């Protein structure tokens, strides 16, 4: 009989076959997590789910850009709240989180997991939650909305999540202040380009000599593209798919020139971080291990991402002021 331990063994034995291609690596993570989901379902003493539901992942998994090690970011939306259903999915959510942990996915420090009641709700419960987040002016609420917008359904009723995302888009069309709050939340990015154009690396500690790819490389692209996707109501989660859809809109075509290639190249640099021991290690790239040409290329990608981010922020601020 399959166990979480046997799934972990299978994962560790096979993941090395997928370390040279980001699409294959993320497809493999999906397979592993679905194995965990199936086993968690079998462990439910009350039997199969009492109603339709979906299980979604978010974060880098939702965007299909995980590295070799990924932490947990996931949630559940189920059809209707009853005493029986609420209890079932409460237990189920905890079992999924535990199973993923046993298989090698660290618990999410921010508790974005199906075991957290905030991320395990009925469809109506999610509508109320999103509405609360959209009305609340806190930084944390906007962060949760951004996380939810990257949700990708791995199992079950995809319509639940797409309809909920569409409600965010519809709300911001009626209340432009929401897009302003999204923009303000991601306005500042970590600068890793020095005054004479050099890459600035970590100067002390465990990652001395490294550049943080997550904050300096990925986030400017991810945040800029997500902002435009929320503005346009694009429900897909992959940054590359979002780029492809956005570039077909005339307003964004000049803005996004070369962004897709830059982002693909950035994902390839992420694949260099395959010989790592912890989730944190997957963010830090040792610059000395790169050739001069690679350093120059990476610097161009990071500069282009920062420029894109800055221009998207300016565009959205202008749009709000113009009443768009």
C-alpha positions in Angstrom: 0.0 0.0 0.0 1.2 3.5 -0.9 2.3 5.7 2.0 3.6 9.2 2.3 7.0 7.8 2.9 6.9 5.7 -0.3 5.7 8.8 -2.3 8.7 10.7 -0.9 11.1 8.0 -1.9 9.5 8.0 -5.4 9.8 11.8 -5.6 13.5 11.8 -4.5 14.4 9.0 -6.9 12.8 10.6 -9.9 13.0 14.4 -9.5 16.6 14.4 -10.9 15.2 13.4 -14.3 13.4 16.8 -14.5 16.0 19.3 -13.4 16.9 20.6 -16.9 13.4 21.8 -17.9 11.1 24.1 -15.8 7.9 22.8 -17.4 8.8 19.1 -16.8 9.9 20.0 -13.2 6.6 21.7 -12.4 4.6 18.9 -14.1 6.5 16.5 -11.8 5.6 18.5 -8.7 2.0 18.4 -9.8 2.2 14.6 -10.0 3.7 14.3 -6.6 1.1 16.6 -5.0 -1.8 14.7 -6.7 -0.4 11.5 -5.3 -0.6 13.1 -1.8 -4.1 14.3 -2.4 -5.3 10.8 -3.5 -3.7 9.2 -0.4 -5.1 11.9 1.9 -8.6 11.1 0.4 -8.1 7.4 1.1 -7.2 8.2 4.7 -10.5 9.9 5.4 -12.4 7.6 7.6 -15.8 9.1 6.5 -15.1 8.2 2.9 -15.1 10.4 -0.2 -15.9 14.1 -0.2 -19.6 14.8 0.5 -19.9 17.5 -2.1 -18.0 19.0 -5.1 -14.8 20.8 -4.3 -11.6 22.0 -5.8 -8.1 21.8 -4.3 -5.8 24.6 -5.6 -2.2 25.5 -5.2 -0.8 29.1 -5.3 2.5 30.9 -5.1 5.2 29.6 -7.4 3.3 26.3 -7.8 0.2 28.2 -8.9 2.3 30.1 -11.4 4.1 26.8 -12.5 7.6 28.1 -11.7 8.7 26.0 -8.7 12.3 25.2 -8.2 13.6 21.8 -7.0 12.3 22.5 -3.5 9.0 24.2 -2.9 7.1 25.0 0.2 3.3 24.6 0.6 0.8 27.1 -0.7 -2.7 25.7 -1.2 -6.3 25.8 -0.3 -9.8 24.3 -0.7 -13.1 25.6 -2.0 -16.1 23.4 -1.6 -19.6 23.6 -2.9 -21.7 24.3 0.1 -21.3 24.8 3.9 -23.1 22.3 6.1 -22.0 21.0 9.5 -21.0 17.7 7.8 -19.1 19.4 4.9 -17.3 21.9 7.2 -16.0 19.1 9.4 -15.0 16.9 6.5 -12.9 19.5 4.8 -11.4 20.7 8.0 -10.0 17.2 8.6 -9.2 16.7 5.0 -7.2 20.0 4.8 -5.1 19.1 7.8 -4.4 15.6 6.3 -3.3 17.2 3.0 -0.9 19.6 4.7 0.5 16.8 6.8 1.0 14.5 3.8 2.8 17.2 1.8 5.1 17.9 4.7 5.9 14.2 5.0 6.6 14.0 1.3 9.1 16.9 1.5 7.2 20.1 1.1 7.9 22.4 4.1 5.0 24.0 5.8 4.2 27.6 4.6 5.4 30.1 7.2 2.5 32.3 6.3 0.1 29.4 6.9 -1.4 29.6 3.3 -2.5 25.9 3.5 -5.7 23.9 3.5 -5.2 23.2 7.2 -5.8 26.9 7.9 -9.6 27.7 8.1 -8.9 30.9 6.2 -7.8 28.9 3.2 -10.5 26.1 3.4 -14.0 27.4 2.8 -17.2 26.9 1.0 -17.8 28.8 -2.2 -20.0 31.3 -0.4 -17.5 31.5 2.4 -14.8 32.4 -0.1 -17.0 35.1 -1.6 -17.4 36.6 1.8 -13.7 36.3 2.5 -12.7 37.9 -0.8 -15.2 40.7 -0.2 -13.7 41.3 3.3 -10.2 41.4 1.9 -11.3 43.8 -0.9 -12.9 46.2 1.7 -10.1 45.9 4.3 -7.3 48.5 3.8 -4.6 46.5 5.4 -1.4 45.4 3.7 -2.1 41.8 4.7 -5.5 41.7 3.0 -4.0 42.9 -0.3 -1.3 40.3 0.0 -3.9 37.6 0.5 -5.8 38.7 -2.6 -2.6 38.6 -4.7 -1.9 35.1 -3.4 -5.4 34.0 -4.2 -5.2 35.4 -7.7 -2.3 33.0 -8.4 -4.4 30.0 -7.4 -4.4 27.1 -9.9 -6.8 24.2 -9.5 -5.0 20.8 -9.4 -8.1 18.8 -8.7 -11.8 19.4 -8.9 -14.1 22.2 -10.0 -12.0 24.8 -11.7 -15.1 27.0 -12.2 -15.1 27.8 -8.5 -11.8 29.6 -8.6 -12.3 31.2 -12.0 -15.6 32.7 -10.8 -14.1 34.0 -7.6 -11.2 35.6 -9.5 -13.7 37.2 -11.9 -15.4 38.8 -8.8 -12.1 40.5 -7.9 -11.8 41.8 -11.5 -15.4 43.0 -11.4 -15.0 44.7 -8.1 -11.9 46.7 -9.1 -13.7 47.9 -12.3 -16.4 49.4 -10.0 -13.9 50.5 -7.3 -10.6 51.6 -8.9 -9.2 52.3 -5.4 -8.6 48.5 -5.2 -6.1 48.5 -8.1 -4.5 51.5 -6.4 -4.0 49.5 -3.3 -2.6 46.5 -5.3 -0.2 48.9 -7.0 1.0 50.5 -3.7 1.5 47.1 -2.1 4.1 46.0 -4.7 5.5 49.5 -5.6 9.0 49.0 -4.1 11.4 46.3 -5.3 14.8 45.3 -4.1 17.6 47.1 -6.1 20.5 44.8 -6.9 22.1 47.0 -9.6 24.9 49.3 -8.3 25.6 52.9 -9.3 28.1 51.8 -11.9 25.9 49.0 -13.2 27.4 46.1 -11.2 25.3 43.3 -9.6 25.0 43.9 -5.9 25.4 40.6 -3.9 24.8 39.6 -0.3 27.8 40.8 1.6 27.5 38.8 4.8 26.1 35.5 6.1 25.1 32.2 4.6 24.5 33.6 1.1 27.5 35.9 0.9 28.3 36.5 -2.8 24.8 35.5 -4.0 22.1 37.5 -5.7 18.5 36.8 -4.4 16.7 35.7 -7.6 13.3 35.7 -5.9 13.2 39.4 -4.9 15.5 41.0 -7.5 14.7 38.8 -10.5 11.3 37.2 -10.3 9.1 39.5 -8.2 9.4 42.6 -10.5 8.1 40.5 -13.4 5.6 38.5 -11.4 4.1 41.5 -9.6 3.9 43.7 -12.7 2.3 41.0 -14.8 -0.2 40.1 -12.1 -1.2 43.7 -11.7 -2.0 44.0 -15.4 -3.8 40.6 -15.3 -6.1 41.8 -12.5 -6.8 44.9 -14.4 -7.8 42.9 -17.5 -9.5 40.0 -15.7 -7.0 37.3 -16.9 -7.7 34.3 -14.7 -4.7 32.1 -15.9 -1.9 31.9 -13.3 1.3 31.3 -15.3 3.3 34.5 -15.6 4.3 33.4 -19.2 0.7 32.7 -20.2 -0.4 36.0 -18.7 2.4 37.7 -20.7 1.2 36.0 -23.9 -2.4 37.2 -23.3 -1.4 40.7 -22.3 0.9 41.3 -25.3 -2.1 40.7 -27.6 -3.6 43.9 -26.1 -2.3 46.8 -28.1 -1.7 49.0 -25.1 0.8 46.6 -23.6 2.6 45.3 -26.6 5.5 47.9 -26.5 5.7 47.6 -22.7 6.1 43.8 -22.8 8.6 43.5 -25.7 11.3 40.9 -24.8 9.6 40.2 -21.4 8.7 36.6 -22.3 12.2 35.7 -23.4 13.7 37.4 -20.4 11.4 35.5 -18.0 12.1 32.2 -19.7 15.9 32.8 -19.3 15.4 33.8 -15.7 13.6 30.4 -15.1 16.6 28.7 -16.7 18.9 30.4 -14.2 16.6 29.1 -11.5 17.4 25.6 -12.7 21.0 26.1 -11.8 19.8 26.0 -8.2 19.1 22.2 -8.2 21.9 21.1 -5.8 20.3 22.7 -2.7 19.4 21.5 0.8 16.6 23.9 1.8 13.8 25.9 0.4 15.7 29.2 1.1 18.7 27.9 -1.0 16.5 27.9 -4.1 16.5 31.7 -4.1 20.2 32.5 -4.0 22.5 32.3 -7.0 26.2 32.4 -6.5 27.5 34.9 -8.9 31.0 33.6 -9.0 29.7 30.4 -10.6 28.5 32.3 -13.6 30.6 33.1 -16.7 31.1 36.8 -17.6 28.6 36.4 -20.4 26.0 34.9 -18.0 26.6 37.7 -15.4 26.0 40.3 -18.2 22.9 38.5 -19.3 21.5 38.1 -15.8 22.1 41.8 -15.1 20.2 42.7 -18.3 17.3 40.5 -17.3 17.1 42.0 -13.9 17.4 45.6 -15.2 14.6 44.9 -17.7 12.4 43.5 -15.0 12.9 46.5 -12.8 12.1 48.8 -15.8 9.0 46.8 -16.6 7.8 47.0 -13.0 8.5 50.7 -12.8 6.6 51.4 -16.1 3.6 49.3 -15.1 3.3 51.1 -11.8 3.4 54.4 -13.6 0.9 53.3 -16.1 -1.6 52.1 -13.5 -1.2 55.3 -11.4 -1.9 57.4 -14.5 -4.9 55.2 -15.4 -6.4 55.7 -12.0 -5.9 59.4 -12.1 -7.5 59.5 -15.5 -10.5 57.6 -14.3 -9.7 54.4 -16.3 
